[in-house]
């Protein structure tokens, strides 16, 4: 797998390489666990290939599906391999939170141990495909309406790498110039929207932990947090994204790879 999209990556590649028949969730089931999953699983896991074949390894699942995966207010999902449902008007993170609580309730009814994975999209950028117009557009993440006014005064930390191109960097990073103030203002707002979108995730985590605590299962549960790769927003004069392997403090050297949080080398 060398890309996030077909033909070199994504769900079709997962299937062709045999990973749908040999993965963590199947191993957990073999060890006696009931497994549940809600949210995003694979890139290129779509409303057209969700059952060709169906994803293996779950006692219960409700997957976000492309091309609606990154549409915060109109996600499409397939529950246990059934026909996808478009949840127009539903905020994605809150929908995932509800489904996670339901799966947790189901898991707690049985005696065997369980393994629940919850994968919301926040703070990923909006990535919407308009099939009727044969177009795709990107935009900043969308927070829940109740969080739209938070972090009004937040600004991206103006550290060493902020808006500083990397002298001598190969390819397009070496062709960048410092951005003007209006563009930087947009970057600040972009980062505010990322933070706002994460508040609903915080609420979701709190709700699930409370459910575990209320049912007496919290002290017998391991909770793992995972994350995507680092993200740059104006560091090294780069537009918001995660497509470049430079850490945030490395403008003096073009041979430094990003850490998980894009803040150090």
Backbone as JSON, one array per atom type, in Angstrom:
{
  "sequence": "XXXXXXXXXXXXXXXXXXXXXXXXXXXXXXXXXXXXXXXXXXXXXXXXXXXXXXXXXXXXXXXXXXXXXXXXXXXXXXXXXXXXXXXXXXXXXXXXXXXXXXXXXXXXXXXXXXXXXXXXXXXXXXXXXXXXXXXXXXXXXXXXXXXXXXXXXXXXXXXXXXXXXXXXXXXXXXXXXXXXXXXXXXXXXXXXXXXXXXXXXXXXXXXXXXXXXXXXXXXXXXXXXXXXXXXXXXXXXXXXXXXXXXXXXXXXXXXXXXXXXXXXX",
  "N": [[0.85, -1.18, 0.0], [0.8, 2.03, -1.05], [-0.39, 4.46, -1.2], [-3.19, 6.61, -0.32], [-5.38, 6.19, -1.78], [-7.16, 4.31, -4.34], [-5.41, 3.13, -7.3], [-3.51, 2.17, -5.58], [-3.91, 2.09, -2.89], [-6.33, 2.23, -0.16], [-9.67, 0.81, 0.4], [-10.22, -1.2, -1.69], [-7.59, -2.09, -2.21], [-6.91, -3.11, 0.28], [-8.58, -5.32, 0.37], [-7.65, -6.81, -1.87], [-5.08, -7.46, -1.06], [-5.51, -9.22, 0.96], [-6.0, -8.44, 3.57], [-8.5, -8.1, 4.62], [-9.13, -10.54, 5.48], [-7.41, -11.12, 7.47], [-6.73, -9.57, 10.14], [-6.52, -7.17, 12.87], [-9.04, -7.12, 14.16], [-10.26, -9.55, 13.58], [-8.41, -11.16, 14.84], [-8.86, -10.41, 17.48], [-11.46, -11.35, 17.82], [-10.94, -14.09, 17.55], [-9.6, -14.45, 19.89], [-11.61, -14.4, 21.69], [-13.08, -12.1, 22.05], [-15.86, -9.85, 21.68], [-16.4, -7.7, 18.97], [-16.66, -4.31, 17.96], [-17.37, -1.48, 15.89], [-17.44, 1.9, 14.92], [-17.66, 4.7, 12.74], [-15.11, 6.12, 10.65], [-13.46, 3.75, 8.63], [-11.83, 2.75, 6.31], [-10.14, 4.54, 3.68], [-11.65, 5.11, 0.48], [-13.68, 3.33, 0.94], [-16.79, 2.77, 0.16], [-20.19, 3.85, -0.77], [-20.71, 2.21, -2.83], [-19.01, -0.01, -2.82], [-19.21, -1.17, -0.33], [-20.22, -3.65, 0.32], [-18.77, -5.42, -1.16], [-16.18, -7.07, -1.06], [-18.09, -7.45, 2.04], [-16.92, -5.89, 5.09], [-14.89, -7.77, 7.26], [-14.79, -9.13, 10.6], [-16.28, -8.08, 12.71], [-18.69, -7.99, 15.32], [-20.59, -6.08, 15.49], [-21.13, -3.22, 13.49], [-20.87, 0.09, 12.14], [-20.28, 1.93, 9.6], [-18.79, 4.93, 8.34], [-19.1, 6.11, 5.01], [-17.57, 6.74, 1.87], [-18.83, 8.76, -0.88], [-19.3, 10.47, 1.27], [-17.98, 10.59, 3.65], [-16.46, 12.73, 4.79], [-18.28, 14.76, 5.06], [-19.6, 16.8, 7.22], [-22.21, 17.36, 8.02], [-23.89, 15.7, 6.63], [-23.49, 12.78, 6.65], [-22.99, 9.44, 5.35], [-23.81, 6.09, 6.18], [-23.27, 2.6, 6.8], [-24.83, 0.04, 8.46], [-23.87, -2.88, 9.94], [-23.42, -4.04, 7.44], [-25.64, -3.45, 5.95], [-27.83, -1.74, 3.56], [-26.59, 1.46, 2.7], [-27.27, 4.42, 4.63], [-28.24, 7.77, 4.33], [-27.55, 10.37, 6.42], [-28.68, 13.07, 6.42], [-28.48, 16.33, 7.7], [-27.68, 15.55, 10.2], [-25.2, 15.91, 12.64], [-21.97, 14.76, 12.22], [-20.06, 13.85, 14.25], [-21.64, 13.75, 16.57], [-23.49, 11.87, 15.78], [-21.85, 9.6, 15.47], [-21.09, 9.36, 18.13], [-23.52, 8.69, 19.38], [-24.03, 6.18, 18.18], [-21.8, 4.79, 19.1], [-22.28, 4.72, 21.87], [-24.53, 3.09, 21.87], [-23.47, 0.69, 20.86], [-21.69, 0.14, 22.92], [-23.45, -0.29, 25.03], [-24.7, -2.6, 24.06], [-22.49, -4.36, 24.03], [-21.94, -4.58, 26.75], [-23.94, -6.17, 27.67], [-23.28, -8.79, 27.45], [-21.29, -11.63, 28.48], [-18.7, -12.06, 27.57], [-15.47, -10.56, 26.93], [-15.01, -7.31, 25.33], [-14.31, -5.29, 22.42], [-14.2, -2.16, 21.35], [-14.13, 0.19, 18.79], [-13.94, 3.58, 18.01], [-14.25, 6.01, 15.62], [-14.26, 9.06, 14.83], [-14.42, 11.78, 12.41], [-13.42, 14.35, 12.88], [-10.48, 16.33, 13.56], [-10.6, 16.55, 10.73], [-10.33, 18.02, 7.46], [-13.05, 19.24, 5.43], [-14.14, 17.24, 2.78], [-15.64, 16.95, 0.01], [-17.41, 15.27, -2.48], [-18.96, 16.08, -5.41], [-20.84, 14.35, -7.27], [-22.7, 14.74, -9.31], [-21.82, 17.02, -10.53], [-19.33, 16.3, -11.18], [-17.13, 17.01, -9.55], [-14.9, 18.04, -6.91], [-14.49, 19.36, -3.65], [-12.64, 21.05, -1.12], [-12.46, 22.09, 2.31], [-12.33, 23.93, 5.45], [-12.68, 22.18, 8.63], [-15.92, 21.49, 10.12], [-17.49, 22.73, 12.89], [-19.74, 21.65, 15.55], [-22.83, 23.38, 15.87], [-23.25, 24.39, 18.43], [-20.74, 24.92, 19.31], [-19.64, 26.88, 17.82], [-18.76, 29.44, 18.46], [-16.51, 29.32, 19.99], [-13.07, 29.73, 21.1], [-12.36, 32.23, 20.01], [-10.28, 34.07, 20.18], [-8.02, 32.69, 19.63], [-4.79, 32.09, 18.27], [-2.48, 30.73, 15.94], [0.49, 29.45, 17.33], [3.28, 31.55, 17.12], [5.92, 30.38, 16.37], [9.4, 29.39, 15.71], [9.26, 28.29, 13.13], [7.02, 29.34, 12.0], [5.43, 30.55, 9.2], [7.81, 30.55, 7.79], [9.65, 29.79, 5.12], [11.47, 26.86, 3.98], [14.72, 27.06, 3.34], [16.32, 25.93, 0.48], [14.94, 23.56, 0.33], [13.8, 20.56, -1.29], [11.75, 20.16, -4.27], [8.32, 21.34, -4.23], [8.16, 22.56, -1.58], [10.48, 24.1, -1.46], [9.9, 26.23, -3.06], [8.24, 28.01, -1.88], [6.93, 31.09, -0.47], [6.92, 33.61, 2.15], [3.72, 34.1, 3.61], [1.05, 36.52, 3.2], [-0.57, 38.86, 5.45], [-3.4, 38.64, 5.41], [-3.8, 36.08, 4.46], [-2.61, 34.61, 6.49], [-4.37, 35.23, 8.53], [-6.57, 33.79, 7.7], [-5.5, 31.22, 8.07], [-5.3, 31.17, 10.87], [-8.02, 31.18, 11.53], [-8.78, 28.8, 10.35], [-7.44, 26.98, 11.98], [-8.77, 27.53, 14.37], [-11.28, 26.5, 13.74], [-10.65, 23.81, 13.53], [-10.03, 23.25, 16.21], [-12.52, 23.83, 17.38], [-14.1, 21.85, 16.2], [-13.17, 19.64, 17.5], [-14.19, 19.72, 20.04], [-16.67, 18.47, 20.24], [-15.79, 15.88, 19.98], [-14.36, 15.61, 22.36], [-16.53, 15.77, 24.11], [-17.87, 13.42, 23.4], [-16.0, 11.44, 24.18], [-16.02, 11.92, 26.94], [-18.67, 11.2, 27.54], [-18.71, 8.45, 26.92], [-16.8, 7.48, 28.74], [-18.1, 8.12, 31.11], [-20.33, 6.41, 30.9], [-19.04, 3.95, 31.11], [-18.08, 4.22, 33.71], [-20.45, 4.49, 35.18], [-21.57, 1.99, 34.88], [-19.83, 0.41, 36.17], [-17.62, -0.6, 34.84], [-15.34, 0.81, 34.24], [-12.85, 0.6, 35.59], [-11.98, -1.76, 34.66], [-11.29, -1.56, 32.07], [-9.36, -0.88, 29.23], [-8.34, 2.08, 27.67], [-7.5, 3.34, 24.63], [-5.92, 5.89, 22.82], [-5.58, 6.98, 19.53], [-3.97, 8.57, 16.68], [-3.9, 10.53, 13.66], [-1.28, 11.34, 11.26], [1.07, 14.13, 11.7], [0.12, 17.64, 11.37], [0.32, 20.54, 9.38], [-0.1, 24.0, 9.69], [0.45, 26.82, 8.4], [3.04, 26.58, 9.32], [6.35, 26.7, 8.14], [5.47, 28.2, 6.01], [3.46, 26.82, 4.77], [0.36, 25.73, 3.37], [-2.67, 24.62, 5.06], [-2.4, 21.21, 5.89], [-1.19, 17.8, 5.55], [0.8, 16.76, 4.08], [3.51, 16.88, 3.89], [6.77, 16.03, 4.94], [8.07, 17.54, 7.09], [9.21, 18.7, 10.22], [7.97, 21.04, 12.71], [9.91, 22.79, 13.68], [12.1, 22.97, 12.08], [13.29, 24.65, 10.12], [15.85, 25.18, 9.38], [17.0, 22.96, 8.38], [16.52, 20.74, 5.73], [16.17, 18.04, 6.02], [14.66, 16.7, 7.93], [12.27, 14.8, 9.58], [8.74, 14.83, 10.3], [7.39, 14.78, 13.6], [4.89, 12.96, 15.51], [3.14, 14.94, 16.35], [3.77, 17.09, 14.84], [5.34, 19.11, 15.95], [7.94, 18.95, 16.7], [11.27, 17.71, 16.0]],
  "CA": [[0.0, 0.0, 0.0], [1.68, 3.19, -1.19], [-1.19, 5.67, -1.35], [-4.44, 6.53, 0.42], [-6.46, 6.01, -2.75], [-6.92, 3.29, -5.39], [-5.28, 1.67, -7.17], [-2.36, 1.83, -4.74], [-4.32, 2.07, -1.49], [-7.76, 2.26, 0.05], [-10.33, -0.46, 0.68], [-9.98, -2.24, -2.69], [-6.24, -2.63, -2.01], [-6.99, -3.91, 1.5], [-9.19, -6.6, 0.0], [-6.8, -7.56, -2.8], [-3.89, -7.93, -0.35], [-5.89, -10.24, 1.92], [-6.09, -7.94, 4.94], [-9.87, -8.26, 5.1], [-9.22, -11.89, 6.04], [-6.36, -11.29, 8.47], [-6.53, -8.24, 10.73], [-6.62, -7.07, 14.33], [-10.38, -7.38, 14.68], [-10.43, -10.99, 13.51], [-7.57, -11.73, 15.89], [-9.56, -10.19, 18.76], [-12.57, -12.32, 17.87], [-10.37, -15.41, 17.79], [-9.19, -14.48, 21.3], [-12.8, -14.46, 22.52], [-13.67, -10.78, 22.21], [-16.85, -9.29, 20.76], [-15.79, -6.51, 18.38], [-17.59, -3.31, 17.45], [-16.68, -0.37, 15.24], [-18.26, 2.93, 14.28], [-16.88, 5.82, 12.23], [-14.37, 5.85, 9.42], [-12.55, 2.62, 8.66], [-10.86, 2.82, 5.23], [-10.35, 5.37, 2.5], [-12.23, 4.41, -0.67], [-14.74, 2.43, 1.4], [-17.82, 3.63, -0.42], [-21.56, 3.37, -0.87], [-20.78, 1.26, -3.95], [-18.24, -1.24, -2.59], [-19.28, -1.51, 1.08], [-20.54, -5.08, 0.45], [-18.11, -6.12, -2.27], [-17.0, -7.79, -0.09], [-18.3, -6.76, 3.31], [-15.78, -5.9, 6.01], [-14.92, -8.88, 8.2], [-14.15, -8.96, 11.9], [-17.07, -7.31, 13.66], [-20.01, -8.4, 15.77], [-21.45, -4.95, 15.17], [-20.38, -2.15, 12.83], [-21.61, 1.16, 11.47], [-19.16, 2.61, 8.97], [-18.89, 6.06, 7.43], [-18.78, 5.69, 3.66], [-17.35, 7.74, 0.81], [-18.16, 10.06, -0.85], [-19.9, 11.31, 2.31], [-17.25, 10.42, 4.9], [-16.01, 14.0, 5.37], [-19.37, 15.75, 5.06], [-19.92, 16.83, 8.65], [-23.65, 17.48, 8.28], [-24.65, 14.77, 5.8], [-22.73, 11.55, 6.5], [-23.66, 8.2, 4.95], [-23.27, 4.99, 6.97], [-23.83, 1.27, 6.63], [-24.84, -0.7, 9.73], [-23.79, -4.33, 9.82], [-23.45, -4.44, 6.05], [-26.92, -3.14, 5.31], [-27.84, -0.65, 2.6], [-26.19, 2.72, 3.33], [-28.27, 5.43, 4.98], [-27.73, 9.14, 4.34], [-28.04, 11.07, 7.61], [-28.67, 14.5, 6.13], [-28.89, 17.16, 8.82], [-27.11, 15.03, 11.44], [-23.8, 16.25, 12.8], [-21.27, 13.49, 12.15], [-19.47, 13.41, 15.52], [-22.73, 13.41, 17.48], [-24.06, 10.62, 15.28], [-20.9, 8.55, 15.85], [-21.17, 9.23, 19.58], [-24.73, 7.94, 19.69], [-23.85, 4.79, 17.77], [-20.8, 4.2, 20.0], [-22.95, 4.43, 23.14], [-25.4, 1.93, 21.66], [-22.63, -0.51, 20.77], [-21.16, -0.13, 24.26], [-24.55, -0.9, 25.78], [-24.85, -3.98, 23.58], [-21.34, -5.15, 24.47], [-21.99, -4.79, 28.19], [-24.99, -7.15, 27.99], [-22.75, -10.14, 27.3], [-20.26, -11.98, 29.45], [-17.37, -12.07, 26.99], [-14.84, -9.23, 26.8], [-15.38, -6.62, 24.09], [-13.33, -4.37, 21.84], [-14.97, -1.14, 20.63], [-13.34, 1.24, 18.16], [-14.76, 4.74, 17.65], [-13.38, 6.78, 14.73], [-14.86, 10.26, 14.24], [-13.57, 12.4, 11.39], [-12.83, 15.6, 13.34], [-10.69, 17.63, 12.9], [-10.25, 16.46, 9.31], [-10.96, 19.0, 6.58], [-14.18, 18.79, 4.61], [-13.75, 16.71, 1.47], [-16.95, 16.6, -0.54], [-17.46, 14.95, -3.9], [-20.23, 16.36, -6.07], [-20.82, 13.46, -8.42], [-23.52, 15.28, -10.39], [-21.03, 18.04, -11.22], [-18.01, 15.73, -11.4], [-16.19, 17.92, -8.91], [-14.55, 17.79, -5.51], [-14.03, 20.58, -3.0], [-12.09, 20.93, 0.22], [-12.67, 23.25, 3.15], [-12.0, 23.69, 6.86], [-13.65, 21.34, 9.35], [-17.15, 22.15, 10.54], [-17.83, 22.4, 14.29], [-21.15, 21.64, 15.91], [-23.32, 24.75, 16.02], [-23.12, 24.82, 19.83], [-19.34, 25.25, 19.58], [-19.19, 27.76, 16.73], [-18.21, 30.71, 18.95], [-15.38, 29.07, 20.88], [-11.68, 29.99, 20.68], [-12.36, 33.4, 19.13], [-9.03, 34.81, 20.26], [-6.9, 31.79, 19.42], [-3.92, 32.25, 17.11], [-1.43, 29.72, 15.83], [1.73, 29.92, 17.96], [4.26, 32.12, 16.18], [7.22, 29.81, 16.69], [10.49, 29.59, 14.77], [8.95, 27.84, 11.78], [5.79, 29.95, 11.52], [5.51, 31.35, 7.98], [9.2, 30.62, 7.39], [9.98, 28.75, 4.15], [12.69, 26.09, 4.21], [15.68, 27.4, 2.3], [16.99, 24.8, -0.12], [14.13, 22.34, 0.35], [13.5, 20.05, -2.63], [10.38, 20.18, -4.8], [7.51, 22.53, -4.01], [8.45, 23.33, -0.36], [11.55, 25.06, -1.71], [9.4, 27.31, -3.9], [7.26, 28.78, -1.12], [7.29, 32.41, 0.04], [6.11, 33.98, 3.3], [2.34, 34.48, 3.28], [0.63, 37.84, 3.64], [-1.33, 38.88, 6.71], [-4.77, 38.17, 5.24], [-3.74, 34.62, 4.34], [-2.33, 34.11, 7.83], [-5.62, 35.34, 9.3], [-7.36, 32.62, 7.32], [-4.93, 30.06, 8.73], [-5.71, 31.21, 12.27], [-9.42, 30.76, 11.61], [-8.79, 27.38, 10.01], [-7.05, 26.25, 13.18], [-9.87, 27.67, 15.33], [-12.33, 25.55, 13.34], [-10.18, 22.48, 13.91], [-10.22, 23.13, 17.66], [-13.96, 23.78, 17.66], [-14.64, 20.56, 15.78], [-12.71, 18.61, 18.43], [-14.92, 19.78, 21.3], [-17.67, 17.41, 20.2], [-15.06, 14.63, 20.24], [-14.14, 15.61, 23.81], [-17.81, 15.43, 24.74], [-18.11, 12.01, 23.13], [-15.13, 10.67, 25.06], [-16.54, 12.06, 28.29], [-19.91, 10.44, 27.66], [-18.38, 7.03, 26.94], [-16.14, 7.2, 30.02], [-19.15, 8.16, 32.15], [-21.1, 5.18, 30.78], [-18.22, 2.89, 31.7], [-18.03, 4.43, 35.15], [-21.78, 4.25, 35.75], [-21.85, 0.56, 34.85], [-18.82, -0.28, 36.95], [-16.64, -1.24, 33.96], [-14.23, 1.7, 33.9], [-11.59, 0.11, 36.14], [-11.63, -3.01, 33.99], [-11.27, -1.22, 30.64], [-8.23, -0.12, 28.69], [-8.75, 3.08, 26.69], [-6.37, 3.71, 23.78], [-6.1, 7.0, 21.9], [-4.68, 6.97, 18.37], [-4.09, 9.81, 15.93], [-3.34, 10.58, 12.33], [0.04, 11.98, 11.25], [1.09, 15.54, 12.05], [-0.59, 18.58, 10.5], [0.94, 21.86, 9.34], [-0.97, 25.15, 9.4], [1.31, 28.0, 8.29], [4.46, 26.27, 9.58], [7.14, 26.68, 6.91], [4.71, 28.89, 4.97], [2.66, 25.82, 4.07], [-1.08, 25.72, 3.54], [-3.1, 23.54, 5.94], [-2.3, 19.89, 5.3], [-0.32, 16.8, 6.2], [1.42, 16.1, 2.94], [4.94, 17.17, 3.84], [7.45, 15.42, 6.07], [8.97, 18.43, 7.82], [8.76, 19.09, 11.54], [7.61, 22.45, 12.84], [11.01, 23.63, 14.14], [13.28, 22.53, 11.33], [13.48, 25.4, 8.89], [17.27, 25.26, 9.05], [17.45, 21.7, 7.78], [15.47, 20.11, 4.94], [16.24, 16.59, 6.12], [14.1, 16.35, 9.23], [10.9, 14.31, 9.4], [7.81, 15.31, 11.32], [6.96, 13.91, 14.7], [3.45, 12.7, 15.45], [2.33, 16.15, 16.54], [4.32, 18.15, 13.97], [5.86, 20.2, 16.74], [9.37, 18.79, 16.99], [11.98, 16.86, 15.04]],
  "C": [[0.88, 1.23, 0.0], [0.91, 4.49, -1.37], [-2.44, 5.51, -0.5], [-5.62, 6.22, -0.49], [-6.13, 4.89, -3.73], [-6.18, 3.91, -6.56], [-4.2, 1.23, -6.2], [-2.69, 1.79, -3.25], [-5.83, 2.1, -1.38], [-8.35, 0.86, 0.17], [-10.13, -1.52, -0.4], [-8.59, -2.89, -2.55], [-6.19, -3.52, -0.76], [-7.52, -5.3, 1.17], [-8.24, -7.43, -0.86], [-5.55, -8.12, -2.13], [-4.21, -8.95, 0.74], [-6.08, -9.76, 3.34], [-7.51, -7.97, 5.48], [-10.07, -9.64, 5.73], [-8.2, -12.13, 7.15], [-6.02, -9.93, 9.06], [-6.79, -8.28, 12.23], [-7.98, -7.5, 14.85], [-10.71, -8.87, 14.63], [-9.59, -11.68, 14.59], [-8.25, -11.58, 17.26], [-10.73, -11.15, 18.9], [-12.06, -13.72, 18.17], [-9.93, -15.57, 19.24], [-10.39, -14.44, 22.25], [-13.5, -13.15, 22.75], [-14.83, -10.58, 21.23], [-16.3, -7.96, 20.27], [-16.84, -5.62, 17.76], [-16.79, -2.13, 16.89], [-17.69, 0.61, 14.69], [-17.38, 4.12, 13.91], [-16.2, 5.44, 10.93], [-13.45, 4.66, 9.61], [-11.46, 2.76, 7.59], [-11.17, 3.95, 4.27], [-10.9, 4.49, 1.38], [-13.14, 3.26, -0.25], [-16.04, 3.19, 1.14], [-19.22, 3.02, -0.37], [-21.73, 2.35, -2.0], [-20.04, -0.04, -3.68], [-18.31, -1.74, -1.15], [-19.57, -3.0, 1.31], [-19.87, -5.92, -0.63], [-16.6, -6.27, -2.03], [-17.28, -6.93, 1.14], [-17.07, -6.86, 4.2], [-15.96, -7.02, 7.03], [-14.33, -8.47, 9.55], [-14.99, -8.29, 12.96], [-18.4, -7.99, 14.01], [-21.04, -7.32, 15.5], [-20.62, -3.84, 14.56], [-21.34, -1.13, 12.24], [-20.57, 2.11, 10.9], [-19.59, 3.86, 8.22], [-18.42, 5.62, 6.04], [-18.56, 6.88, 2.75], [-18.49, 7.67, -0.2], [-18.66, 11.01, 0.23], [-19.12, 11.29, 3.62], [-16.93, 11.74, 5.57], [-17.03, 15.12, 5.19], [-19.94, 15.77, 6.47], [-21.42, 16.81, 8.92], [-24.51, 16.6, 7.38], [-23.84, 13.5, 5.58], [-23.61, 10.41, 6.0], [-22.99, 7.05, 5.68], [-23.98, 3.69, 6.62], [-23.7, 0.51, 7.93], [-24.88, -2.2, 9.46], [-23.97, -4.81, 8.38], [-24.73, -4.16, 5.31], [-26.78, -1.98, 4.33], [-27.49, 0.67, 3.28], [-27.37, 3.66, 3.54], [-27.6, 6.79, 4.97], [-28.38, 9.89, 5.5], [-27.96, 12.58, 7.4], [-29.2, 15.27, 7.33], [-28.4, 16.67, 10.17], [-25.63, 15.38, 11.51], [-22.99, 14.97, 13.03], [-20.75, 13.0, 13.5], [-20.54, 13.0, 16.51], [-23.39, 12.09, 17.08], [-23.16, 9.44, 15.66], [-20.96, 8.29, 17.36], [-22.39, 8.41, 19.99], [-24.58, 6.46, 19.35], [-22.83, 4.08, 18.67], [-21.44, 3.84, 21.34], [-23.85, 3.19, 23.0], [-24.6, 0.63, 21.57], [-22.06, -0.87, 22.14], [-22.23, -0.79, 25.13], [-24.75, -2.35, 25.38], [-23.72, -4.86, 24.09], [-21.44, -5.5, 25.94], [-23.08, -5.78, 28.6], [-24.46, -8.57, 28.01], [-21.59, -10.38, 28.28], [-18.85, -11.89, 28.88], [-16.78, -10.66, 26.92], [-15.16, -8.63, 25.44], [-14.29, -5.65, 23.69], [-14.1, -3.41, 20.94], [-14.03, -0.08, 20.09], [-14.29, 2.34, 17.68], [-13.88, 5.7, 16.87], [-14.12, 7.95, 14.1], [-13.9, 10.91, 13.26], [-12.88, 13.67, 11.88], [-11.4, 15.38, 13.83], [-10.32, 17.63, 11.42], [-10.97, 17.55, 8.51], [-12.15, 18.39, 5.86], [-13.64, 18.36, 3.24], [-15.02, 16.15, 0.84], [-16.85, 16.38, -2.04], [-18.86, 15.23, -4.41], [-20.28, 15.55, -7.35], [-21.61, 14.04, -9.59], [-22.76, 16.32, -11.2], [-19.63, 17.56, -11.53], [-16.92, 16.62, -10.8], [-15.96, 17.51, -7.46], [-14.1, 19.11, -4.88], [-13.62, 20.29, -1.55], [-12.39, 22.21, 1.0], [-12.3, 22.94, 4.58], [-13.04, 22.81, 7.53], [-14.82, 22.17, 9.86], [-17.46, 21.77, 11.99], [-19.34, 22.26, 14.45], [-21.59, 23.08, 16.17], [-23.12, 25.26, 17.45], [-21.7, 25.23, 20.18], [-18.79, 26.31, 18.62], [-18.54, 29.04, 17.22], [-17.0, 30.53, 19.86], [-14.05, 29.51, 20.26], [-11.57, 31.22, 19.77], [-11.03, 34.12, 19.1], [-7.8, 33.93, 19.99], [-6.12, 32.17, 18.16], [-2.87, 31.14, 17.13], [-0.16, 30.25, 16.5], [2.75, 30.37, 16.91], [5.66, 31.66, 16.56], [8.23, 30.04, 15.59], [10.09, 29.29, 13.33], [7.72, 28.54, 11.19], [6.05, 30.86, 10.32], [6.94, 31.51, 7.47], [9.5, 29.5, 6.4], [11.3, 28.07, 4.49], [13.65, 26.37, 3.06], [16.37, 26.13, 1.79], [16.2, 23.51, -0.1], [13.85, 21.86, -1.07], [12.03, 20.2, -2.98], [9.65, 21.44, -4.34], [7.77, 23.24, -2.69], [9.55, 24.37, -0.55], [11.13, 26.23, -2.56], [8.4, 28.22, -3.18], [7.83, 30.13, -0.68], [6.45, 32.71, 1.27], [4.74, 34.48, 2.86], [1.99, 35.84, 3.85], [-0.34, 37.72, 4.82], [-2.76, 38.35, 6.54], [-4.82, 36.65, 5.1], [-3.47, 34.0, 5.71], [-3.56, 34.2, 8.72], [-6.55, 34.17, 8.97], [-6.83, 31.36, 8.0], [-5.31, 30.02, 10.21], [-7.15, 30.72, 12.43], [-9.56, 29.27, 11.28], [-8.45, 26.55, 11.25], [-8.12, 26.38, 14.27], [-10.97, 26.67, 15.02], [-11.92, 24.12, 13.67], [-10.4, 22.25, 15.41], [-11.7, 23.01, 18.01], [-14.55, 22.43, 17.32], [-14.26, 19.45, 16.76], [-13.48, 18.64, 19.75], [-16.0, 18.71, 21.36], [-17.04, 16.04, 20.43], [-14.77, 14.51, 21.74], [-15.42, 15.21, 24.55], [-18.13, 13.94, 24.58], [-17.28, 11.12, 24.05], [-15.65, 10.73, 26.5], [-17.8, 11.24, 28.53], [-19.63, 8.94, 27.75], [-17.7, 6.63, 28.25], [-17.16, 7.19, 31.15], [-19.99, 6.88, 32.11], [-20.34, 4.01, 31.38], [-18.18, 2.99, 33.23], [-19.35, 4.08, 35.81], [-22.12, 2.77, 35.81], [-20.81, -0.27, 35.58], [-17.73, -0.95, 36.13], [-15.38, -0.41, 33.74], [-12.89, 1.14, 34.37], [-11.15, -1.21, 35.52], [-11.54, -2.82, 32.48], [-10.0, -0.46, 30.29], [-8.76, 0.83, 27.62], [-7.5, 3.54, 25.93], [-6.76, 4.88, 22.89], [-5.1, 6.86, 20.75], [-4.92, 8.24, 17.57], [-3.51, 9.63, 14.53], [-1.95, 11.22, 12.41], [-0.08, 13.49, 11.47], [0.51, 16.45, 10.98], [0.1, 19.93, 10.55], [-0.1, 22.9, 8.95], [-0.11, 26.39, 9.51], [2.76, 27.74, 8.71], [5.16, 26.13, 8.23], [6.38, 27.27, 5.72], [3.84, 27.93, 4.16], [1.17, 26.0, 4.36], [-1.48, 24.57, 4.47], [-3.04, 22.18, 5.24], [-1.37, 19.0, 6.07], [0.47, 16.05, 5.15], [2.93, 16.29, 2.87], [5.62, 16.69, 5.1], [8.44, 16.31, 6.78], [8.37, 18.75, 9.18], [8.61, 20.6, 11.63], [8.78, 23.35, 13.21], [12.29, 23.42, 13.32], [13.57, 23.35, 10.09], [14.94, 25.5, 8.48], [17.79, 24.0, 8.37], [16.32, 21.05, 7.02], [15.47, 18.59, 5.05], [15.73, 16.12, 7.48], [12.64, 15.95, 9.05], [10.03, 14.7, 10.57], [7.58, 14.28, 12.42], [5.45, 13.73, 14.6], [2.63, 13.97, 15.58], [2.86, 17.33, 15.74], [4.86, 19.33, 14.74], [7.35, 20.08, 17.01], [9.98, 17.82, 15.98], [12.44, 15.58, 15.72]]
}
